[in-house]
C-alpha cells in the first residue's frame, strides 16, 4: 500500500533522529514524519501551481501547530479543541520562516505553505528543532524550488561547556539558549537569550551550533539524492531587463535627490511625485504593467542606496557607518502609571509603561510545555500612525508578538526574583514613531520604565541593531540602521545586553547566510554602541531604580507558612481568606509551597491582613497577646475569637481591671478587645484574660 515508504536514521546530539517519508500526507508537494526521541512532528509543504497576481513579495506562510494530544491532555477551552496559535507557536513559526525564506527564488510569486504539526512531545527532544529539520527535509525532497537544505540546533552553556540540544533539566540551568540555523557554508539565523554572556562566548557558541548543523545537512542531502523530486518551473516576476534599465535611467537622478535626507516624511513626500511621473511616462510604453513599474522603482532605489554604501561609504542621512542617530530619553511621563520611559533614536520613538500587580496577576500559559506561570510580561504595539499610515487597529500580528518577545527575552535576566520583588510585572511598549529598529528602542524604553517604577533590576539593558550590505566577497556593516537601510539591506542583526554581556539576539537575513567575520564584527559594533547608549543617554536620565514605588502601585507583603496550615488560612470553601480580603481590602495569593503574598493600596491594611494570617498559622502559646472579637456571651464570661477559627474563654473575673458584675457591663458581641493567653489545658482549650492584657499594656 505504501510502496514509496522510506525510513532514514541518524544520531542527533546523542538521540535517535528517524525520518519517515511516503506514508503520511502523500498529496503534499513534500512531507516527512520526524521522530526525535519520542517527539514526533509531521511536516508538510505545498505550493500553488500558478503565481499569485498583483503582489510584489514572495507569499510564504509557516505554521507550527501545537496539539494538546501530543502531551496527553484535553484542551481547557470551552470548545475543548485547540484555538488560535499560542505565542510560543507564533515565535517558533517565525524562527523557522527566517532561515528558509531567503533560499527561495526571489522572483517566485507562487504561494508556499509549511505546516509543522506537533503530534508527540518528549521534553528532552525539542519539537521546535525537529520541526525546523523536518521543514528542511520536506522542502528538499519536494518539487518546490528551494536552495536548501538547512539545519537548526539549540545551543546551551553549562559550566563553560556548550551543549547541543540540551535536555529539559539542562535547559533549566543553562546560561544561554541559542538557536542556530545554518546552510552548508553559512549561518542563516540566530535567535538567542542569555544571562549576560560575553561576546566571545556567544560567538563560540554560535560556531559550535554551526558545526553541529553540518552533520544533519549532510544527512538531508543524502535523503534528497535518494528520493528528491525535480523542481517545477515557475513564472518569474522579474521585470524585463530593458524595462528595468529604461526606468532606472529615467528616474535615477530624481531618486538620488529624494533619498538623500534624514527625514522619512520628507523622503516619502519627495518620492510620491517621482512615482507619478514615472507611471505617466511608461504607462503607454508598458501598458498593464503597473506592478512591474513599481518593482523597477524599488530596484532602482535599492541600487542607489547600496552603491552609496559600498562605493562611497555614504548613508542616506549623512551619518558615519558606526554613528548612532540623535538620542533622547525621559522618564515619569505618565503621573498615574507605576513607571514610564520614552526612548527616542532619530525618528524612532517608543514609550514603555510599567504596571506592577499582585502575584495572582501572573499569566498562566497552557500548552505543550505544560502549565507555565509567567510573572514578567512584555507587550509591543505598532499602530499605523507610527509610520504615517492609515489603517484600523486589529490587535497584535506575528511581527508585534515577535518584537514583544524579543524585548521580554532581553530583560528577563535582570528582573529580580520573586523573593526579592514579589510582584507581577507587565511592560507595554507603544511605538509612537517608527523609522527602524523599534524592537531595540522598546528594550531601552523598558529599562527606563522599570527603573522609574522602582523595580530593582540587576543591571540596565540597551539594544541596537547592525545592518549589512554585501556584494560578492565584499561586505559592509553599519550601526543603527533606519527603515530604508533595513528595507534595501541584507541584514538586521539586533543585539541587546548590559555592560557585562549579551541578553538577547535576533538576526533577520535577506541573503543565504553570514560568515564568521561578519558575525564577529556585528557583535563588536553592537556592544560598543549599547555601552554608548547606556552611559551617554539612559543612565544620565535615571542611573538606578527608584527607592520607592509609585503611590498608585500596590503595596506588597509576603510570608512563608507551613504547607499543612494552608487549608486553615483558606478555610472551608475559601471563607477565611475571602473574609480577610474583604475586611482588610487586600488581595491574597497563596502558593502551593506555602508562600503567601498580600497586596493592597494601603500598607496598614496589608500589615493587618498579614497579622491575621500569621495568627491563624501560629500555634497559640501562653503569654501571647491578640486582638480578638467577642463571639458569644455567657453568664460566666465571654468567648473570644482571637484568630480566625480559634476561640478561647475570658472568665468574667478577667474581663476588666475592676470588678465586673455582669459580662454585658464589660463587653458585647462583636466588640474587638485585646486578650492574653493565660492557660492552654491538656484538651487544647484556651483561657484568656483581658485584664492581664490591659495591665501589660499600661505597665
LUMSEFI-919774 format. One record per residue (C-alpha): residue in one letter; x, y, z. Coordinates in steps of 0.1 Angstrom, whole numbers, plus 5000, padded with zeros to 4 digits. Example, Ala and Ser with C-alpha at 12.3 -4.5 7.8 and 13.67 -1.06 7.14 Angstrom:
<sites>
- A; 5123; 4955; 5078
- S; 5137; 4989; 5071
</sites>
This chain:
<sites>
- X; 5000; 5000; 5000
- X; 5029; 5024; 5008
- X; 5053; 5015; 4980
- X; 5071; 5048; 4984
- X; 5075; 5044; 5022
- X; 5111; 5050; 5033
- X; 5129; 5054; 5067
- X; 5161; 5073; 5072
- X; 5180; 5072; 5106
- X; 5209; 5091; 5122
- X; 5221; 5102; 5156
- X; 5214; 5138; 5166
- X; 5231; 5151; 5197
- X; 5231; 5117; 5213
- X; 5195; 5109; 5205
- X; 5180; 5090; 5176
- X; 5166; 5110; 5147
- X; 5143; 5090; 5124
- X; 5127; 5104; 5092
- X; 5097; 5086; 5076
- X; 5085; 5096; 5041
- X; 5059; 5083; 5016
- X; 5034; 5072; 5042
- X; 5017; 5103; 5056
- X; 5005; 5134; 5036
- X; 5012; 5119; 5002
- X; 4992; 5146; 4984
- X; 5015; 5174; 4996
- X; 5044; 5186; 4974
- X; 5067; 5173; 5001
- X; 5062; 5157; 5035
- X; 5080; 5138; 5063
- X; 5074; 5125; 5097
- X; 5102; 5134; 5121
- X; 5108; 5112; 5152
- X; 5134; 5128; 5175
- X; 5135; 5106; 5206
- X; 5098; 5103; 5214
- X; 5090; 5137; 5199
- X; 5070; 5134; 5167
- X; 5064; 5162; 5142
- X; 5047; 5159; 5109
- X; 5058; 5185; 5083
- X; 5040; 5191; 5050
- X; 5049; 5217; 5024
- X; 5026; 5227; 4995
- X; 5028; 5253; 4967
- X; 5003; 5267; 4942
- X; 5007; 5258; 4906
- X; 5004; 5294; 4894
- X; 5018; 5326; 4909
- X; 4995; 5350; 4928
- X; 4989; 5381; 4908
- X; 4992; 5417; 4919
- X; 5017; 5412; 4947
- X; 5054; 5423; 4950
- X; 5066; 5398; 4976
- X; 5070; 5360; 4979
- X; 5039; 5346; 4997
- X; 5053; 5321; 5022
- X; 5034; 5310; 5053
- X; 5048; 5289; 5081
- X; 5026; 5274; 5108
- X; 5039; 5255; 5139
- X; 5007; 5237; 5152
- X; 5007; 5226; 5188
- X; 4983; 5197; 5195
- X; 4974; 5190; 5231
- X; 4971; 5153; 5225
- X; 5009; 5155; 5220
- X; 5012; 5156; 5258
- X; 4981; 5136; 5266
- X; 4959; 5164; 5276
- X; 4924; 5177; 5266
- X; 4924; 5214; 5258
- X; 4910; 5235; 5286
- X; 4889; 5258; 5264
- X; 4851; 5258; 5263
- X; 4851; 5240; 5230
- X; 4877; 5215; 5241
- X; 4897; 5220; 5210
- X; 4928; 5240; 5200
- X; 4922; 5276; 5193
- X; 4944; 5304; 5179
- X; 4981; 5297; 5179
- X; 4999; 5303; 5212
- X; 5025; 5330; 5215
- X; 5052; 5302; 5216
- X; 5038; 5287; 5184
- X; 5039; 5320; 5166
- X; 5075; 5326; 5177
- X; 5086; 5291; 5166
- X; 5069; 5297; 5132
- X; 5089; 5329; 5128
- X; 5122; 5311; 5138
- X; 5115; 5285; 5110
- X; 5105; 5311; 5085
- X; 5136; 5333; 5088
- X; 5163; 5308; 5076
- X; 5142; 5292; 5049
- X; 5128; 5324; 5032
- X; 5160; 5337; 5017
- X; 5166; 5304; 5000
- X; 5135; 5306; 4978
- X; 5139; 5322; 4943
- X; 5134; 5360; 4948
- X; 5114; 5362; 4916
- X; 5089; 5335; 4926
- X; 5053; 5345; 4935
- X; 5037; 5311; 4940
- X; 5021; 5306; 4974
- X; 5041; 5282; 4996
- X; 5028; 5268; 5028
- X; 5047; 5250; 5055
- X; 5027; 5232; 5082
- X; 5045; 5216; 5112
- X; 5021; 5196; 5134
- X; 5034; 5185; 5168
- X; 5019; 5151; 5175
- X; 5040; 5139; 5204
- X; 5064; 5157; 5228
- X; 5094; 5143; 5246
- X; 5105; 5171; 5269
- X; 5142; 5162; 5263
- X; 5139; 5164; 5225
- X; 5128; 5199; 5213
- X; 5098; 5198; 5189
- X; 5109; 5232; 5176
- X; 5142; 5218; 5164
- X; 5125; 5187; 5150
- X; 5101; 5210; 5131
- X; 5129; 5230; 5116
- X; 5148; 5199; 5104
- X; 5116; 5184; 5091
- X; 5108; 5216; 5072
- X; 5143; 5215; 5055
- X; 5137; 5178; 5046
- X; 5102; 5183; 5032
- X; 5113; 5213; 5011
- X; 5144; 5195; 4999
- X; 5126; 5164; 4987
- X; 5096; 5183; 4972
- X; 5093; 5198; 4937
- X; 5092; 5233; 4951
- X; 5122; 5254; 4940
- X; 5144; 5260; 4971
- X; 5181; 5263; 4975
- X; 5185; 5244; 5008
- X; 5190; 5224; 5029
- X; 5194; 5240; 5063
- X; 5197; 5225; 5097
- X; 5190; 5240; 5132
- X; 5202; 5232; 5167
- X; 5198; 5247; 5201
- X; 5230; 5255; 5220
- X; 5232; 5257; 5258
- X; 5260; 5267; 5281
- X; 5266; 5249; 5314
- X; 5298; 5252; 5334
- X; 5316; 5268; 5305
- X; 5307; 5239; 5282
- X; 5285; 5241; 5251
- X; 5256; 5216; 5250
- X; 5239; 5208; 5217
- X; 5202; 5204; 5220
- X; 5201; 5204; 5258
- X; 5175; 5182; 5275
- X; 5148; 5196; 5299
- X; 5170; 5195; 5330
- X; 5199; 5211; 5312
- X; 5178; 5239; 5298
- X; 5168; 5249; 5334
- X; 5204; 5257; 5344
- X; 5219; 5267; 5310
- X; 5233; 5303; 5309
- X; 5221; 5307; 5273
- X; 5195; 5294; 5249
- X; 5207; 5300; 5213
- X; 5190; 5286; 5182
- X; 5214; 5285; 5153
- X; 5203; 5276; 5117
- X; 5229; 5270; 5090
- X; 5234; 5261; 5054
- X; 5264; 5240; 5045
- X; 5286; 5271; 5044
- X; 5270; 5300; 5063
- X; 5250; 5308; 5094
- X; 5214; 5316; 5083
- X; 5196; 5325; 5115
- X; 5204; 5333; 5152
- X; 5178; 5336; 5180
- X; 5193; 5339; 5214
- X; 5185; 5346; 5251
- X; 5214; 5347; 5276
- X; 5223; 5356; 5311
- X; 5248; 5384; 5302
- X; 5271; 5362; 5282
- X; 5302; 5379; 5268
- X; 5307; 5384; 5231
- X; 5334; 5358; 5227
- X; 5315; 5331; 5244
- X; 5284; 5339; 5224
- X; 5304; 5338; 5191
- X; 5319; 5305; 5201
- X; 5285; 5291; 5210
- X; 5271; 5302; 5176
- X; 5300; 5285; 5158
- X; 5295; 5253; 5179
- X; 5259; 5253; 5167
- X; 5270; 5259; 5131
- X; 5294; 5230; 5133
- X; 5268; 5206; 5147
- X; 5244; 5215; 5119
- X; 5268; 5202; 5092
- X; 5261; 5166; 5102
- X; 5224; 5170; 5097
- X; 5228; 5189; 5065
- X; 5248; 5160; 5051
- X; 5221; 5136; 5062
- X; 5194; 5157; 5045
- X; 5214; 5159; 5013
- X; 5216; 5121; 5013
- X; 5178; 5119; 5016
- X; 5174; 5144; 4988
- X; 5197; 5125; 4965
- X; 5178; 5093; 4971
- X; 5141; 5104; 4968
- X; 5141; 5141; 4959
- X; 5118; 5153; 4931
- X; 5128; 5175; 4902
- X; 5119; 5212; 4909
- X; 5090; 5226; 4890
- X; 5093; 5256; 4866
- X; 5077; 5288; 4877
- X; 5068; 5321; 4861
- X; 5094; 5347; 4870
- X; 5081; 5380; 4884
- X; 5113; 5398; 4873
- X; 5107; 5428; 4851
- X; 5122; 5428; 4816
- X; 5159; 5439; 4816
- X; 5152; 5466; 4790
- X; 5123; 5479; 4811
- X; 5144; 5480; 4843
- X; 5172; 5498; 4826
- X; 5149; 5524; 4810
- X; 5132; 5532; 4843
- X; 5165; 5534; 4861
- X; 5179; 5559; 4836
- X; 5147; 5579; 4836
- X; 5143; 5582; 4874
- X; 5179; 5578; 4888
- X; 5188; 5614; 4894
- X; 5154; 5624; 4908
- X; 5156; 5593; 4932
- X; 5190; 5603; 4944
- X; 5177; 5637; 4954
- X; 5146; 5622; 4971
- X; 5165; 5596; 4991
- X; 5193; 5620; 5003
- X; 5177; 5631; 5036
- X; 5175; 5621; 5072
- X; 5137; 5627; 5074
- X; 5115; 5598; 5065
- X; 5085; 5621; 5059
- X; 5104; 5644; 5036
- X; 5117; 5613; 5017
- X; 5082; 5599; 5012
- X; 5069; 5633; 5001
- X; 5096; 5636; 4975
- X; 5091; 5601; 4962
- X; 5054; 5605; 4956
- X; 5057; 5629; 4926
- X; 5085; 5608; 4911
- X; 5064; 5576; 4911
- X; 5036; 5596; 4895
- X; 5059; 5610; 4868
- X; 5074; 5575; 4861
- X; 5040; 5559; 4858
- X; 5027; 5586; 4835
- X; 5058; 5583; 4812
- X; 5059; 5545; 4810
- X; 5021; 5537; 4811
- X; 5018; 5537; 4773
- X; 5052; 5520; 4767
- X; 5044; 5492; 4792
- X; 5006; 5490; 4794
- X; 4991; 5469; 4822
- X; 5024; 5467; 4839
- X; 5019; 5489; 4870
- X; 5032; 5463; 4894
- X; 5063; 5458; 4873
- X; 5070; 5495; 4871
- X; 5068; 5497; 4909
- X; 5092; 5467; 4911
- X; 5117; 5486; 4888
- X; 5114; 5517; 4910
- X; 5121; 5495; 4941
- X; 5152; 5481; 4924
- X; 5164; 5515; 4913
- X; 5162; 5528; 4948
- X; 5179; 5497; 4962
- X; 5207; 5500; 4937
- X; 5213; 5537; 4946
- X; 5214; 5530; 4984
- X; 5237; 5500; 4981
- X; 5261; 5518; 4957
- X; 5263; 5548; 4980
- X; 5272; 5525; 5009
- X; 5296; 5502; 4992
- X; 5314; 5526; 4969
- X; 5311; 5559; 4987
- X; 5306; 5549; 5024
- X; 5276; 5572; 5023
- X; 5244; 5567; 5043
- X; 5212; 5583; 5032
- X; 5211; 5605; 5063
- X; 5247; 5615; 5061
- X; 5259; 5596; 5092
- X; 5291; 5577; 5096
- X; 5289; 5539; 5094
- X; 5291; 5535; 5132
- X; 5273; 5567; 5141
- X; 5240; 5565; 5161
- X; 5212; 5588; 5153
- X; 5204; 5616; 5179
- X; 5193; 5600; 5211
- X; 5170; 5612; 5239
- X; 5154; 5596; 5270
- X; 5128; 5607; 5295
- X; 5111; 5590; 5325
- X; 5079; 5597; 5346
- X; 5058; 5609; 5317
- X; 5026; 5594; 5330
- X; 5017; 5605; 5365
- X; 4993; 5576; 5373
- X; 5013; 5549; 5357
- X; 5036; 5529; 5380
- X; 5065; 5537; 5357
- X; 5071; 5551; 5322
- X; 5100; 5557; 5299
- X; 5103; 5574; 5265
- X; 5132; 5565; 5243
- X; 5140; 5583; 5211
- X; 5165; 5574; 5184
- X; 5162; 5596; 5154
- X; 5126; 5593; 5142
- X; 5121; 5561; 5161
- X; 5102; 5567; 5194
- X; 5090; 5541; 5219
- X; 5070; 5548; 5251
- X; 5071; 5519; 5275
- X; 5048; 5518; 5305
- X; 5053; 5495; 5335
- X; 5025; 5481; 5357
- X; 5030; 5462; 5389
- X; 5004; 5437; 5401
- X; 4999; 5410; 5427
- X; 5013; 5375; 5421
- X; 4978; 5365; 5412
- X; 4982; 5386; 5380
- X; 5007; 5362; 5366
- X; 4999; 5349; 5332
- X; 4991; 5312; 5330
- X; 5003; 5296; 5298
- X; 4987; 5262; 5290
- X; 5004; 5245; 5261
- X; 5025; 5215; 5251
- X; 5052; 5226; 5277
- X; 5026; 5221; 5304
- X; 5012; 5249; 5326
- X; 5037; 5277; 5329
- X; 5033; 5308; 5351
- X; 5047; 5339; 5336
- X; 5054; 5366; 5362
- X; 5071; 5391; 5338
- X; 5052; 5400; 5306
- X; 5062; 5424; 5278
- X; 5038; 5435; 5251
- X; 5046; 5456; 5220
- X; 5022; 5476; 5199
- X; 5028; 5491; 5165
- X; 4999; 5514; 5154
- X; 4997; 5525; 5118
- X; 5002; 5562; 5127
- X; 5037; 5554; 5138
- X; 5047; 5551; 5101
- X; 5023; 5578; 5089
- X; 4998; 5553; 5075
- X; 4960; 5550; 5080
- X; 4945; 5516; 5088
- X; 4923; 5503; 5116
- X; 4938; 5485; 5146
- X; 4931; 5448; 5146
- X; 4953; 5436; 5175
- X; 4989; 5424; 5175
- X; 5001; 5404; 5145
- X; 5030; 5380; 5143
- X; 5055; 5408; 5140
- X; 5043; 5426; 5171
- X; 5043; 5393; 5191
- X; 5078; 5386; 5179
- X; 5091; 5420; 5188
- X; 5075; 5419; 5222
- X; 5090; 5385; 5229
- X; 5125; 5398; 5219
- X; 5123; 5427; 5243
- X; 5110; 5404; 5270
- X; 5138; 5380; 5265
- X; 5164; 5408; 5266
- X; 5152; 5419; 5301
- X; 5144; 5385; 5317
- X; 5180; 5381; 5330
- X; 5179; 5414; 5350
- X; 5144; 5410; 5365
- X; 5146; 5404; 5403
- X; 5135; 5371; 5418
- X; 5100; 5368; 5433
- X; 5116; 5366; 5468
- X; 5133; 5399; 5463
- X; 5104; 5417; 5445
- X; 5071; 5398; 5449
- X; 5052; 5415; 5421
- X; 5039; 5405; 5387
- X; 5053; 5429; 5361
- X; 5038; 5440; 5328
- X; 5055; 5462; 5303
- X; 5037; 5477; 5273
- X; 5058; 5493; 5246
- X; 5039; 5517; 5224
- X; 5057; 5526; 5192
- X; 5047; 5562; 5186
- X; 5071; 5568; 5157
- X; 5090; 5543; 5136
- X; 5119; 5546; 5113
- X; 5138; 5514; 5120
- X; 5147; 5492; 5150
- X; 5117; 5498; 5172
- X; 5122; 5464; 5189
- X; 5156; 5476; 5203
- X; 5140; 5510; 5211
- X; 5115; 5491; 5232
- X; 5143; 5474; 5251
- X; 5158; 5508; 5260
- X; 5124; 5523; 5269
- X; 5116; 5492; 5290
- X; 5148; 5496; 5311
- X; 5138; 5533; 5317
- X; 5102; 5523; 5327
- X; 5114; 5495; 5351
- X; 5138; 5518; 5369
- X; 5112; 5546; 5370
- X; 5088; 5521; 5386
- X; 5113; 5511; 5413
- X; 5118; 5476; 5400
- X; 5153; 5466; 5414
- X; 5167; 5453; 5381
- X; 5203; 5439; 5385
- X; 5216; 5460; 5356
- X; 5203; 5483; 5329
- X; 5198; 5468; 5294
- X; 5201; 5486; 5260
- X; 5196; 5473; 5225
- X; 5209; 5483; 5190
- X; 5208; 5468; 5155
- X; 5236; 5463; 5130
- X; 5229; 5463; 5092
- X; 5248; 5447; 5063
- X; 5254; 5453; 5026
- X; 5271; 5425; 5006
- X; 5284; 5422; 4971
- X; 5303; 5390; 4963
- X; 5331; 5388; 4989
- X; 5327; 5424; 4999
- X; 5307; 5434; 5029
- X; 5300; 5465; 5049
- X; 5282; 5467; 5083
- X; 5266; 5498; 5098
- X; 5252; 5505; 5132
- X; 5217; 5517; 5140
- X; 5200; 5511; 5107
- X; 5170; 5532; 5098
- X; 5140; 5518; 5079
- X; 5154; 5524; 5044
- X; 5187; 5506; 5052
- X; 5167; 5477; 5066
- X; 5144; 5476; 5036
- X; 5172; 5477; 5010
- X; 5200; 5460; 5031
- X; 5208; 5424; 5037
- X; 5206; 5420; 5075
- X; 5191; 5433; 5107
- X; 5213; 5420; 5135
- X; 5196; 5430; 5168
- X; 5216; 5427; 5200
- X; 5205; 5436; 5235
- X; 5226; 5435; 5266
- X; 5242; 5451; 5296
- X; 5277; 5464; 5300
- X; 5287; 5430; 5311
- X; 5272; 5409; 5283
- X; 5245; 5398; 5259
- X; 5210; 5391; 5270
- X; 5192; 5386; 5236
- X; 5200; 5383; 5198
- X; 5177; 5382; 5168
- X; 5191; 5380; 5133
- X; 5170; 5386; 5102
- X; 5186; 5380; 5068
- X; 5177; 5385; 5032
- X; 5207; 5366; 5019
- X; 5216; 5329; 5023
- X; 5238; 5334; 5054
- X; 5267; 5351; 5072
- X; 5303; 5344; 5076
- X; 5321; 5342; 5110
- X; 5338; 5375; 5102
- X; 5305; 5394; 5097
- X; 5291; 5379; 5130
- X; 5322; 5389; 5149
- X; 5321; 5425; 5136
- X; 5284; 5428; 5143
- X; 5289; 5416; 5179
- X; 5318; 5441; 5185
- X; 5299; 5471; 5170
- X; 5267; 5465; 5188
- X; 5285; 5461; 5222
- X; 5303; 5494; 5217
- X; 5270; 5511; 5206
- X; 5249; 5498; 5235
- X; 5276; 5509; 5260
- X; 5274; 5544; 5245
- X; 5235; 5544; 5247
- X; 5236; 5534; 5284
- X; 5264; 5557; 5295
- X; 5256; 5588; 5275
- X; 5218; 5588; 5274
- X; 5199; 5564; 5296
- X; 5219; 5565; 5328
- X; 5221; 5603; 5327
- X; 5183; 5604; 5329
- X; 5179; 5577; 5357
- X; 5210; 5559; 5370
- X; 5193; 5534; 5393
- X; 5159; 5521; 5402
- X; 5138; 5545; 5423
- X; 5140; 5537; 5460
- X; 5102; 5539; 5464
- X; 5073; 5526; 5443
- X; 5047; 5549; 5429
- X; 5019; 5558; 5454
- X; 4995; 5542; 5429
- X; 5013; 5509; 5428
- X; 5000; 5481; 5451
- X; 5019; 5476; 5484
- X; 5031; 5440; 5488
- X; 5039; 5419; 5519
- X; 5049; 5383; 5520
- X; 5054; 5355; 5544
- X; 5060; 5317; 5543
- X; 5037; 5294; 5562
- X; 5037; 5256; 5568
- X; 5021; 5239; 5539
- X; 5000; 5220; 5564
- X; 4985; 5253; 5575
- X; 4974; 5264; 5540
- X; 4940; 5249; 5545
- X; 4935; 5268; 5577
- X; 4942; 5301; 5560
- X; 4919; 5294; 5531
- X; 4891; 5279; 5552
- X; 4862; 5258; 5541
- X; 4852; 5270; 5506
- X; 4876; 5298; 5509
- X; 4856; 5316; 5536
- X; 4885; 5325; 5558
- X; 4908; 5340; 5531
- X; 4878; 5358; 5515
- X; 4868; 5374; 5548
- X; 4904; 5386; 5554
- X; 4905; 5402; 5519
- X; 4871; 5418; 5524
- X; 4878; 5431; 5559
- X; 4913; 5445; 5551
- X; 4906; 5455; 5514
- X; 4936; 5434; 5502
- X; 4943; 5406; 5477
- X; 4959; 5374; 5490
- X; 4977; 5348; 5468
- X; 4988; 5316; 5484
- X; 5013; 5293; 5466
- X; 5015; 5255; 5470
- X; 5049; 5258; 5486
- X; 5035; 5279; 5515
- X; 5044; 5314; 5502
- X; 5017; 5340; 5509
- X; 5016; 5373; 5491
- X; 4994; 5401; 5504
- X; 4988; 5432; 5482
- X; 4967; 5463; 5485
- X; 4969; 5501; 5480
- X; 4972; 5508; 5518
- X; 5002; 5494; 5536
- X; 4985; 5494; 5570
- X; 4957; 5472; 5556
- X; 4983; 5448; 5542
- X; 5000; 5447; 5576
- X; 4967; 5440; 5593
- X; 4960; 5411; 5569
- X; 4995; 5397; 5574
- X; 4990; 5398; 5612
- X; 4957; 5378; 5608
- X; 4973; 5352; 5585
- X; 5002; 5348; 5610
- X; 4977; 5345; 5639
- X; 4960; 5317; 5620
- X; 4991; 5296; 5613
- X; 5008; 5303; 5646
- X; 5002; 5277; 5674
- X; 4989; 5296; 5705
- X; 5013; 5300; 5733
- X; 5007; 5311; 5769
- X; 5016; 5347; 5771
- X; 5007; 5356; 5736
- X; 4985; 5387; 5732
- X; 4959; 5390; 5705
- X; 4932; 5414; 5693
- X; 4901; 5393; 5692
- X; 4863; 5396; 5686
- X; 4836; 5387; 5712
- X; 4817; 5359; 5695
- X; 4795; 5347; 5724
- X; 4784; 5358; 5758
- X; 4776; 5335; 5788
- X; 4768; 5343; 5824
- X; 4803; 5332; 5835
- X; 4823; 5350; 5808
- X; 4827; 5357; 5771
- X; 4841; 5336; 5742
- X; 4866; 5355; 5722
- X; 4877; 5346; 5686
- X; 4913; 5356; 5689
- X; 4922; 5343; 5654
- X; 4901; 5330; 5626
- X; 4888; 5296; 5636
- X; 4904; 5299; 5671
- X; 4884; 5307; 5702
- X; 4890; 5310; 5739
- X; 4871; 5318; 5771
- X; 4876; 5350; 5790
- X; 4861; 5345; 5825
- X; 4840; 5373; 5839
- X; 4867; 5379; 5865
- X; 4892; 5385; 5838
- X; 4872; 5409; 5816
- X; 4884; 5442; 5832
- X; 4909; 5456; 5857
- X; 4880; 5464; 5880
- X; 4852; 5442; 5894
- X; 4826; 5433; 5868
- X; 4790; 5424; 5880
- X; 4777; 5413; 5846
- X; 4795; 5402; 5815
- X; 4775; 5427; 5794
- X; 4788; 5455; 5816
- X; 4822; 5450; 5801
- X; 4817; 5437; 5766
- X; 4790; 5428; 5740
- X; 4790; 5405; 5709
- X; 4811; 5420; 5681
- X; 4834; 5441; 5703
- X; 4871; 5439; 5695
- X; 4893; 5436; 5726
- X; 4929; 5427; 5734
- X; 4934; 5395; 5753
- X; 4963; 5375; 5767
- X; 4965; 5337; 5767
- X; 4969; 5326; 5803
- X; 4963; 5288; 5800
- X; 4960; 5260; 5775
- X; 4947; 5228; 5791
- X; 4956; 5193; 5780
- X; 4925; 5193; 5757
- X; 4937; 5223; 5739
- X; 4911; 5247; 5755
- X; 4923; 5282; 5757
- X; 4917; 5306; 5787
- X; 4921; 5343; 5780
- X; 4925; 5374; 5801
- X; 4916; 5409; 5791
- X; 4926; 5421; 5825
- X; 4962; 5408; 5821
- X; 4965; 5422; 5786
- X; 4954; 5457; 5798
- X; 4978; 5456; 5827
- X; 5007; 5446; 5804
- X; 4998; 5474; 5780
- X; 4997; 5500; 5808
- X; 5028; 5488; 5826
</sites>
